Amino acid sequence: MKQEFNPKNKDLQININGTLYHRDEAGISPFDSVVQGGDAVWEGLRLYNGRIFKLIPHLDRLRDSALAMAFAEIPSHDEIIAEIRKTLEANEMTDGVHIRLTLSRGVKYTSGMDTRLNTFGPTLIVLAEHKPPVYDKSGIRLITSGIRRIPPDCVDQNIHSCNLINSILAKIQANAAGVDDALMLDYQGFVAETNATHIFVVDNGVVMTSKTDSCPEGITRATVLEICEANDIPYEVKDISLSEVYRADEVFCTGTMGELAPVVDLDGRTSGNGAIGEMTVRISDLFRERTRNEGYQVLTLSS
């Protein structure tokens, strides 16, 4: 699956530290930490009819990641929300929008790894695009990647950093295999996530997902677990082996950019019955109901 260019995004206004730039003019200093070493954190947000779903949990995770990386300065939630609103209004966006927030350690006065070279404060980038959910809701195909998710004693994957080479290498394998994404295992051989989303399996009516030892604590993942809890759907968070995924009744993946999507093929094997399963449909419907009715109101829409 390759995302095609959306012509509605031809003249995007991108917000960098409060200043709006046309997408063709937007630029980050070569001395910025995100360029120098991927020294930045990020979040993906989705706008539904003027509301951003789970905005505060996303901003909490952004702040937690920045704190874990010892950023000297972190903008407040209110400051970030104001810049998001400014960007959406400038682009006349109200719905069907994906927002990429990036917060870097900021510009260095000379190149180098030492964080003491950062004396100008952080860089906040708000990139909003017209982008519907990216995955085919009728089903996606995966391979199991040879690239492993690393354990927290190497780099804690719950630090949502912009250094994504681990995921990019797995995505390259998926592209070469002609499938949508790659399933990634941890160093113990258990399922972590895909290169871009969390994985859920359904077996005998029980919804299961991986622990977050080697993958981020996903916001959409947490929402699915909330839905299960609220609707008396049995669920479990556990180590999941690859063979459990192969033999599962249903498999689906979750993420802000793609919402929920069924997995219909893994490593050339039909997943479940090769189509979206009943539990996946039920949870997807409950998820859509929440996105229709919940979220942080960032825009006031005219009736």
C-alpha positions in Angstrom: 0.0 0.0 0.0 1.5 3.3 -1.1 -0.2 6.6 -0.1 -1.0 8.7 -3.1 -0.5 12.5 -3.1 -3.7 14.4 -2.2 -4.0 17.5 -4.4 -5.9 19.2 -1.5 -2.6 19.4 0.2 -0.9 21.3 -2.6 -0.8 24.6 -0.7 -0.6 23.6 2.9 0.4 26.1 5.5 2.9 24.5 8.0 3.5 26.0 11.5 7.0 26.1 12.7 7.4 27.8 16.1 4.3 29.9 15.5 5.1 31.1 12.0 3.2 29.8 9.1 5.0 28.8 5.9 3.8 27.4 2.6 4.8 23.8 2.3 7.3 24.6 -0.4 9.0 27.3 1.7 8.9 25.5 5.1 12.4 24.8 6.3 14.2 23.6 9.4 17.7 24.7 10.2 20.5 22.2 9.5 21.5 22.9 13.1 18.2 21.7 14.5 18.4 18.6 16.7 15.8 16.7 14.6 18.2 17.0 11.6 21.4 16.4 13.6 20.3 13.2 15.2 16.6 12.6 15.1 16.6 14.2 18.6 12.8 15.0 18.7 9.5 13.5 19.8 6.3 13.3 17.9 2.6 12.5 18.0 -0.1 11.8 15.4 -3.5 13.3 15.9 -6.8 12.9 14.0 -9.4 15.7 13.6 -13.1 14.7 13.5 -15.6 17.4 12.8 -13.7 20.1 14.7 -12.6 17.8 17.5 -9.3 16.0 18.0 -9.8 12.5 19.4 -7.8 11.8 22.6 -5.9 15.0 22.3 -4.9 15.3 25.9 -3.5 11.7 26.2 -1.5 12.4 23.1 -0.1 15.6 24.5 0.6 13.8 27.8 2.6 11.2 25.9 4.5 13.9 24.0 5.5 15.6 27.3 6.4 12.3 28.9 8.7 11.4 25.9 10.3 14.9 26.1 10.9 14.5 29.8 12.4 11.1 29.3 14.8 12.7 26.8 15.6 15.5 29.3 14.4 18.4 27.1 15.2 21.6 29.0 11.9 23.3 27.8 8.6 21.8 26.8 5.6 23.9 25.6 2.5 23.7 27.7 -0.6 21.9 26.5 -2.4 25.2 26.0 0.5 26.6 23.9 0.5 23.6 21.7 -3.3 23.5 21.3 -3.2 27.2 20.3 -0.7 26.5 17.5 -2.8 23.5 16.4 -5.9 25.7 16.2 -3.9 28.4 14.3 -2.7 25.9 11.8 -6.1 24.3 11.2 -7.8 27.7 10.7 -5.1 28.8 8.3 -5.7 25.7 6.2 -9.5 25.9 6.6 -9.6 22.3 7.9 -12.4 20.9 9.9 -12.6 17.1 9.3 -10.7 14.2 7.7 -7.4 15.6 8.8 -4.3 14.0 10.2 -1.9 16.2 12.3 1.8 15.4 12.8 3.2 17.2 15.9 7.0 17.3 16.2 8.9 18.7 19.1 12.6 18.8 18.7 15.2 19.8 21.3 15.8 22.9 19.1 18.6 24.6 17.2 22.2 24.1 18.2 24.8 26.9 18.0 27.2 24.4 16.4 26.8 20.8 15.1 27.4 18.0 17.6 25.7 15.4 19.8 26.1 17.3 23.1 22.8 18.6 24.3 24.5 21.6 26.0 24.9 23.0 22.5 21.1 23.7 22.5 20.5 27.1 23.9 17.6 28.5 21.8 14.7 26.5 23.1 12.6 23.7 21.4 11.2 23.7 17.9 7.5 22.9 17.5 6.2 21.8 14.1 2.5 21.4 13.4 1.9 19.7 10.1 -1.8 19.2 9.2 -2.8 17.3 6.1 -6.1 16.3 4.5 -5.7 12.5 5.0 -8.4 9.9 5.6 -7.5 6.7 7.4 -4.7 5.1 5.3 -5.5 1.4 5.6 -7.9 -0.6 3.4 -10.8 -1.4 5.8 -11.5 -4.6 3.8 -8.1 -6.0 4.9 -4.3 -5.6 4.8 -1.5 -8.0 4.2 1.6 -8.4 6.4 4.9 -10.2 6.5 7.0 -11.0 9.6 10.0 -8.8 9.5 13.5 -9.9 10.2 14.1 -6.6 12.0 13.4 -7.0 15.8 11.9 -4.4 18.1 14.6 -3.5 20.6 14.2 -3.9 24.4 13.9 -1.0 26.9 17.5 -1.5 28.1 18.6 -0.5 24.6 16.2 2.3 23.8 12.8 2.4 25.5 10.2 2.2 22.8 7.8 4.1 25.0 9.9 7.2 24.2 8.0 8.3 21.1 11.1 9.6 19.4 11.6 10.7 15.7 14.4 8.2 15.3 12.4 5.6 13.3 15.1 3.7 11.5 14.0 0.5 13.2 10.5 0.8 11.7 11.7 2.1 8.4 14.0 -0.9 7.8 11.0 -3.2 8.5 8.8 -1.2 6.2 11.4 -1.6 3.4 11.1 -5.3 3.8 7.3 -5.1 3.5 7.6 -3.0 0.4 10.0 -5.5 -1.2 7.5 -8.3 -0.4 4.7 -6.3 -2.0 2.6 -6.2 1.2 1.2 -3.4 3.3 3.3 -3.5 6.5 5.6 -5.7 8.5 4.9 -7.5 11.8 7.8 -7.1 14.2 8.8 -9.4 17.0 10.8 -8.5 20.2 14.1 -10.2 21.2 12.2 -13.0 23.0 10.4 -13.8 19.8 7.0 -12.5 20.9 4.9 -10.1 18.9 5.7 -6.4 19.5 3.7 -4.5 16.8 3.9 -3.7 13.1 6.3 -1.1 11.8 3.4 1.4 12.2 0.6 0.0 14.3 -0.4 -2.2 17.3 -1.7 -5.7 16.7 -4.7 -7.4 18.2 -5.7 -11.0 17.9 -9.1 -12.6 18.6 -9.2 -16.2 19.8 -12.4 -17.9 21.0 -14.0 -14.5 21.7 -11.1 -13.1 23.7 -9.3 -10.0 22.4 -5.6 -10.1 23.0 -2.8 -7.6 22.5 0.9 -7.5 23.3 2.6 -6.0 26.3 4.4 -2.7 25.7 7.9 -3.8 26.7 9.1 -3.3 23.1 6.5 -1.1 21.6 4.9 2.3 22.5 1.8 2.6 24.7 -0.5 3.3 21.8 -3.4 5.7 22.3 -5.7 3.8 19.9 -4.5 0.6 21.5 -5.6 1.9 24.9 -9.0 3.0 23.4 -9.7 -0.5 22.1 -9.0 -1.9 25.6 -11.3 0.8 27.1 -14.0 -0.3 24.6 -13.6 -3.9 25.6 -13.8 -3.0 29.3 -16.9 -0.9 28.8 -18.7 -3.5 26.6 -17.9 -6.7 28.6 -15.7 -8.0 25.8 -13.1 -10.4 27.3 -9.6 -9.2 26.7 -6.0 -9.9 27.8 -2.7 -8.2 27.6 0.0 -10.8 27.3 3.1 -12.1 25.4 1.8 -13.4 22.0 3.8 -15.8 19.9 3.8 -15.8 16.1 2.0 -19.2 16.0 -0.8 -17.6 18.1 -1.2 -15.0 15.4 -1.2 -17.6 12.6 -4.0 -19.6 14.2 -6.1 -16.7 15.5 -9.8 -16.3 14.5 -9.2 -12.7 13.7 -6.3 -10.2 13.6 -6.6 -6.4 13.3 -4.2 -3.5 13.8 -4.8 -0.1 15.4 -3.3 3.4 15.0 -4.2 7.0 14.8 -3.3 7.3 11.1 -5.2 4.2 10.1 -7.8 3.7 12.9 -8.7 0.0 12.9 -8.1 -2.4 10.0 -8.3 -6.2 9.6 -5.3 -8.3 8.7 -6.3 -10.8 6.1 -2.9 -12.3 5.2 0.3 -12.9 7.2 3.3 -14.4 5.6 1.2 -15.7 2.7 -1.2 -17.4 5.1 -4.8 -16.5 5.2 -5.6 -14.8 8.5 -8.9 -16.0 10.0 -11.3 -16.5 7.2 -9.5 -14.0 5.0 -12.1 -11.2 5.6 -13.0 -8.8 8.4 -14.3 -10.7 11.4 -17.3 -10.2 13.6 -15.3 -9.0 16.6 -13.3 -6.6 14.5 -16.5 -5.2 13.0 -18.1 -4.8 16.5 -15.1 -3.0 17.9 -14.6 -0.8 14.8 -18.3 0.3 15.1 -17.8 1.1 18.8 -14.6 3.0 17.9 -16.4 5.1 15.2 -19.2 5.9 17.7 -16.6 7.3 20.1 -14.8 9.4 17.5 -18.2 10.8 16.4 -19.1 11.9 20.0 -15.8 12.4 21.8 -12.8 14.6 21.4 -11.3 17.9 22.4 -13.1 20.8 20.6 -10.4 22.8 18.9 -12.6 24.5 16.3 -16.0 26.2 16.6 -18.0 25.1 13.6 -20.8 27.2 12.2 -24.1 25.3 12.2 
